[in-house]
């Protein structure tokens, strides 16, 4: 069975999507429509901007979404998923590619999500850090016993968890985790504490936008970050999408669930190769490829 997966923030690169724009009429049309919806030429930043331009959350999230979703739409009959999933932001790409959202509504929600998250980041200095080579339970235990806000935010693959929270709490947890045997406890260059309680203002703001948006039954099950389970009911999908901002991304568990349900071929659609690497680490017995 075929699973299509969609990357999140961090996969962006200068030049992303340019080949599609230049060589595919449908892609060209959709990119130009996106420029109109967003009110600025995001294509200029994607194709010829600087890395700093692309690192701004308000640019990064729509850019990654557009690359992924437009690529899916240009594949035609090649895009025939039995199931889909996306990492964090990528969940909105997956939902749009699977027709739970229209292209226009998906993009508007991504823009609203990015704006809300940026505002939440500015309220309190916060960050994230990657923890390598410790069991999930140990990372969770250290977070629970560290003063301040710090939580496990991304379960990326066995032995790789990202923690998220207040800067002092992250620094303290990193020292404890290194002492506990982590190979690396590496602060990430991100704007804030995504998938932590510090995103509560963004969750509340995004909830209004999601509630006002029409969702449809997707063409295949969508494995959502919050519970790593397959969903097709529009109301459940909306509720999980709201909860996602302050809850961890259960990517390891999502991929394991997809494999348990029959997935044996994973295709990553969009910029970068991050998810291909993670899927391969979660299970070596499946076929993994990427399209850009």
C-alpha angles and dihedrals in degrees: 000000000000123000122187118201131193127211128231138216113323097045094089124116135175109269095030113156096005095119090053092049093048099043109031121063094203091051091048090052094048094047090051090048088052091053089055095047094048094044094230135068101263088170090069090055093044096048104032108007127110127263088251090055090053093047092066106105091224089059102031098057098049090042095055091042093051095048092050100042097042089049090053091049093051093053092073112183090002088074099074105138125186087194139356139202137174134203110242104302086019090071089073089049090051093049092049094046089050091052097246085123132029116244091250095048092045091053093046090052092049090051090048091047092050093048093048093048092048090053091049090050091055093053094067132011106249141149148177135242135199117232116202129199104004127113115258091242093057092051091049091049093051092047091051091051097046120098114245131020114323126139141164103267109171125031093195103166136324107303095015121091129157117215124205136197148080115354096242092046092049092050092049093047091048091055091049092046092050089051088050091057107272110157089215137006101186125180110226127226096243133133098239152332103306118189093019135106087266088074092064094108089053092047091054092048094046091048090066092051093047092047090054093050126088114237125192134199105277121237089245137009116291116214104216128212097232099063104004090234133128115260134185101157110103095216092051091047092053093049092049092048091055093047091049095078095066098028130078123266104244096201098149090051093045093054091045090052092049091051091047087053092053108275110149101155122055123189120189112211118200141026123345134003102258097118093045088059094046094048091050090052092048093051128003093191098073130081113248129190139156138218126201 
